Amino acid sequence: MTHHLPPADPAALRPGAILLVDGCASVQFGGDRTMMLRLTSLPDLPTYHGWIWLAGYQLDGRGDAVAKRELYVQRGGLHVQRPAPPAVAPVQRRPVAAGRTRG
């Protein structure tokens, strides 16, 4: 294991979350290959038990997206650095009566 952080809560794996992907998630991300990923989706692809597909953007040290990535990792090895922002409810608009105009 690379880091001693709690694993990601499955409910926290939503688009917009920032994840630390390291050797706990897959050996291919161990050592200096650790990355930060802004999650965009969870592709519905077949996996082995405990594994998950992620789609998102790899972030640089400033938090800017540098590459689009699809990763196959162990769910229990992911670490949420920043949860997804709360969903914004759509604005409810009142219907306008037919034939009515602004003047």
N, C-alpha and C positions, 0 to 999 in steps of 0.2 A: 504494500500500500504506500502511496505517495503522501497523502494528506490524512490528517485525523479529523475529518469533518463528518457530521451525520449525513447519511444518504438522503437523497432527494425524496420528499414526500410525493407519491404518484399524483396527487391533486395539484402539486406545484408545477408539474410538467405541462405548461400551457404556452401557446405562442406569446412571445414577448419576454419570457423568462431568460435570464442570463445564467448559463451553466458552466461550471468548471468541469472539463473533461480531462481526466488524467489516467494514470495507470490503474486506478481502482475500477474504472469503467471498461478498460481494455488495455492489454499490454502494448498495443500499438501507440498509445498516448502516454506512455511512461517517460520518465526522465525529462529531457528538454523538449519533448513533443507534446507537453501539456498545452491545452488550448481553452480559450473562452469561446462559447457559442451562444449566439442569440437565436433562440428556438423560434422557428416559423411554423412547423407542423410536425405531427407524428404520423408518418406514412403508415397506412394499413397494409403492411407486408408480413408474410409469415416469418416467425422467429422461433427460437428455442425458448423454453421456459426461463424467465428471468432476464431475457435480452429484449432490446427494443431498437427500432429504427428511429432516428431523429433527422430532421431537415432544418437547416438554419444557416446563419452566416458566422464564419470564423471572425473573431474580433482581434484587433491589434491592441497594443498597450494603452492607446488613447480611447479605446472603445469603438473605433471605426471598423466597419465591415470591410474585410479584405478578400474574402473568398466565400462562395456558396458551397456548402458541404452537406453530404448525406452520410450519417454515421450509424454503425451497428455496434451497440454498446450494452453493457450490463446495467440495467435500471438501478440496481442497488449501489452502483459505484459512482453515480452522478451526484454532483453537489450544486445546489442552487445558490448562486451568489446574489442574485436579485430576482425576486418573484415577478411574474408578469403583472403589468398594471391592471387595475380593476377594469372590468368590462364597463363600458359606458352605455347606459340605456338610451335608446333612440328618443329623440324629442317628440312628444305627442303634439300634433297640430290639430287645431279645430278645423272641421270642414267649412268651406265657404259656401254660402247659399248660392244656388244657380241663379244667374241673371243679375247678381249683385256686382257692382263695380265700384271702384274707388274713384272719388271725384275731386 
